[in-house]
C-alpha cells in the first residue's frame, strides 16, 4: 500500500502534540487590527487545541 500524503495546507496551519491532539493558531490576527482592543489582540496570539470533532477530521489530513 502506498504512503498517505500529508495535506500541505493543513501542515502549515496545524501541528500535532505529543499526546496526539491538534494545536492551532487563532484567526482574525492579520488585518483590521485598529478596531480590536489590545487585550483581544494579545489573547489571539495564543495557540489553542482544536475541538475533538474537528480534530477527528484532521487526522486524515495529517496522517504522520
C-alpha positions as CSV (number, residue, x, y, z in Angstrom):
1,X,0.0,0.0,0.0
2,X,1.4,3.4,-0.9
3,X,2.2,6.1,1.6
4,X,-0.5,8.6,2.5
5,X,0.2,12.2,1.5
6,X,0.1,15.0,4.1
7,X,-2.1,17.9,3.2
8,X,0.5,20.7,2.9
9,X,-2.1,23.5,3.6
10,X,-3.0,21.8,6.8
11,X,0.6,21.1,7.8
12,X,1.4,24.8,7.6
13,X,-1.5,25.7,9.9
14,X,-1.8,22.8,12.4
15,X,0.6,20.6,14.3
16,X,0.2,17.5,16.4
17,X,1.1,17.5,20.1
18,X,2.9,14.6,21.9
19,X,-0.5,13.2,23.1
20,X,-2.0,13.3,19.6
21,X,-4.1,16.4,19.9
22,X,-4.1,19.1,17.2
23,X,-2.8,22.6,18.1
24,X,-4.0,25.6,16.1
25,X,-3.4,29.3,16.0
26,X,-6.2,31.8,16.3
27,X,-7.8,33.5,13.3
28,X,-8.5,37.3,13.0
29,X,-5.0,38.4,13.6
30,X,-3.8,39.6,10.2
31,X,-5.5,42.9,9.4
32,X,-8.1,45.5,10.6
33,X,-6.4,45.4,13.9
34,X,-7.2,49.0,14.8
35,X,-10.8,48.1,15.7
36,X,-9.7,45.3,18.0
37,X,-8.7,46.0,21.6
38,X,-5.2,45.4,22.9
39,X,-6.5,42.7,25.2
40,X,-8.2,40.9,22.4
41,X,-5.2,41.0,20.1
42,X,-3.0,39.8,22.9
43,X,-5.3,36.8,23.6
44,X,-5.5,36.0,19.9
45,X,-1.7,35.5,19.9
46,X,-2.0,32.3,22.0
47,X,-2.5,28.9,20.3
48,X,-5.2,26.6,21.4
49,X,-6.3,23.0,21.0
50,X,-8.7,22.0,18.3
51,X,-12.1,20.7,19.3
52,X,-12.4,16.9,19.3
53,X,-14.9,16.7,16.5
54,X,-12.8,18.8,14.2
55,X,-9.6,17.0,15.2
56,X,-11.1,13.7,14.1
57,X,-11.3,15.1,10.5
58,X,-7.8,16.5,10.7
59,X,-6.3,13.0,11.3
60,X,-7.0,12.3,7.6
61,X,-5.1,15.5,6.5
62,X,-2.2,15.0,8.9
63,X,-1.5,11.2,9.0
64,X,2.0,11.4,10.3
